[in-house]
Amino acid sequence: MLRGKTALITGASRGIGLAIADTFARHGCRVVLCARDASSLECTAAQITQDYGVEAIALPLDVADAQAVKGAYQSLFKTVKTLDILVNNAGILDDALLGMVSQAQIERTFGINTFAPLYMAQYGARLMHKNGGGSIINISSIIATHGNAGQAVYGGSKAALLGITLSLAKELAAQHIRVNAIAPGFIDTDMTRSLSAQKFEERLRSIAMGRIGTPQDIANTALYLASDLSAYVTGQVIGVDGGMLI
């Protein structure tokens, strides 16, 4: 479904980002993997190439650093010269009740969850425009659409990403660049496994389908949005949450 295309995926060394990179590669896509851990990223890229016979490029990057993002795209243009798909997946969850939230938490969370996708899209859209179009996929959260106690900072950062998605969809449509978002529910990742056993069970009981989501559930939706199957889809927020109630 993605043969001949090039995708850049942030937060690609584990969890949802890794599942998306693996799925895209399985469908013939050249993948550029971004994360901060260079050694882990190199191993992941080598494994993907071995498994699927496609080019996988490790691009170590702190996505919250605007200058680092600019430099990474300059490097990318010298080697790859094209971009069809951008997946803004990198994110952090740092819960705290309002009275306990620090300035550092706010700045760090918004830096990675909100500012970084803007930096990535700013340069990514230029490459896509040169190539005649593309697809930007932003990974948001059910907390952005429904809210949750103790998650004002996280929810705010991910809700802002939805506003960015809807605005960029309108701005970039004339360039044939589609911009959509996925709002995952409770997904089985390192992030959710860090919850207490009690909180984990509470979240699980709130899911109508009776199971926790998997990174592959999100990757399958990202594949649809990256492929020509969604060629007329832009400015949409797709919830992938198994009927979860918050």
N, C-alpha and C positions, 0 to 999 in steps of 0.2 A: 504493500500500500504506500510505502514511502521511498521506493527505490529511486535513486538519483537525487534525493533531497539531503540537505544538511540541517541538523538541529543543534542548538546550543541549549543545554539544560543546567540550571544552577541547583546547588544542593544535591549533586548527582552521585555522591559517594555512598549513600545509604538510603533506606526507607523509600518514600514515594519517588524521589528523584532517580534513584537507582533503578526502580521498577520501570519508570518511564524510559530511561536510557536503554535498558535491556529490551523493552518492547519495541521501541523505534528501530533499534539495530536488527532485531529479528525480522522486521519488515523492510530491511534493505537500506536503512537510513545511515548516512555518516553522522556520527555524534561527537559533539564537543562537550566534554564534561567539566563542569566548574564546581569547585569546593575549595576550602582553605587547606585541607590536609593533602599536600602534594604527593607523598608516598602512597597513601591509600588510593588516590586518584589514578596514579600511574598503574597500580595493580588492577584497578577496575577497568581501565581502558584496555590493558593487555588481555584481560579475560574476555571482554566483549569482542575484541578482534578475533581471538581464538575461537570463541563460540559461534560467531556468525559470519566471519570473513569480511567484515566491513571495517572501514577506517574509524578508529576511536581515538580522539585527541584529548589528552589531559591538559587543562588550562587552569592551574591553581590561581585562586582569586578570592579576595575579600570583597564581596559584592556591595558592601556598604561604603566602600572607599571610592569616591567618584573618579579620582585620578587613576586608581588602579583599574577601574572598569574601562576608562578611555584607553589606557595602555594595552589592556587585554584585547580590545577590539582592533587596535592598530596592528597588534601581532597577528590576530586572526585574519585580518585582511591580506597581510603579506603571504600567508600560507594557504588559506582556504578560498578567500576572495568572494565567497557567496554565503548567504544565509537564507533559509526558507522557513525555519521554525525556531521560535524562542519560547522556552518554558521557564517562567519565573517561579521556581519552586522553593528556593532557599528561604527558610523562615525559622524563627525561634518562638518559644512559648515560655513566658516568665510570669506566672500568675502571682497576684497579690491583691489583697483588699485595698480599696482606695486610700485609706489612711496609712497604709504601709508602703505605698508605691514611692520609689525614689526617682529623682531626676535622671540618674544614670540608666535605670530600667526603661524609662520612657524613651530616652534618646537611642538606646541600643535596639529596642524592639522596633521602633519606627524606622531606624536606620536600615535594618535588614528587611523588615516586612513591607515597608512602604517606599522609602526613598530608593532602595536598590532596584526594584522593578522599573522605576522611572529612569534611572541611569541606564539600565540594560536596554530598555525599549528605545531610548533616545538614539543610541548608536545602532542597535539592531534594526530599527526601522529604515535607517539609511542604507544598510546593506540589502535589505529586502526590496527597497524601492529600485535599486540598481538591477535587481534580479527580476523585476516585474511583479512583485507581490510576495505575500507570505502569511504566516499565522503566528500570532502571539498568544500564549496561553498563560494566564495568571492563576496560581494556586492560592485561593483564599481559604475560607473556613465557614462552617455552619454558625460559628460564633459571630461572624460578621453579619449574618442575615437575621439571627435570632437573639444574640446577646447572651450573657451568662454572668452570674454573680462572681466577683473576684477576677474577672477577665476584661476589665474596661480598657486596659492598655492594649492587650492582644487583640481584642475585638475591634477596637478603634483602628488599629493599624491594618487589620485585614478588611475592615469596612471601607477604609480609604482606598484600598486596592481595587475595590469594586467600582468606586467612583472614577478612578483612573481608567479602569477597563472600559466603562461606558463612554467616557469622553474620548479616549483614544480610538475606539471603534468608529466614532463619527469623524474624527479628524483624519484617520488613515484610510478610510474606505475608498476614497478616490484613487489611492495608490494601490488598490487591490490587496491591502494588508488587513486581514481579519484579526480582531482582538476579542477574546472571550475569557471567561473565568470558570474555574471549577471550585465548588464549595464543598470540600469533604466533610463528612461527619466524624464518627469515632473510628479511627483507622489504626490498625495494629502496627505501630512503629515504636522506636525507642522513646519517643516523646510521650506517647500514651502509656507505655509500660512503666514510666517513672511515677505514675500516680499510685496512691495507696491502694491496697486491696479493696477497701471499702468504696472508694471513689470509682475504681475500675468497675466494680459490680453494679454500682448505681448507674453508671453510663451505659453499661451493657443492657440493663433492664429497660432502658428508655428507647431501645431500638426495636421498631415494629417487626423487622425481619428476623430478630432473635439471634443475630450474630454480629461480631465486630467486622468492620470492613477490612479489606486487605489493600496493600499498596497496588496490587494488580488491578483492583477495581477502579482505582483512580487512573492508572496507566491506560486502561482500555478506553476510558473517556477521552484522555489526552490524545490517544491515537486517532479517534474519530475527529477531534478538533484540528489535528495536524494534517489530516488527509483530505483528499478531494471530496470525500463523502460529505464534508461540511462546507463545501465551496460557497454556499449562499448563507452561511451562518456567521453573524458577527454581533457584538454587543450583548451577548447572552451570559447568564450565570447559571451553570448547571449544578444542581445539588446532587451529590453522590453520598447518601447518608443512610440508606436502608430504612427510611421512614422514621428517623430518630426524632424524638421530641425533647425539647429543652424548656 
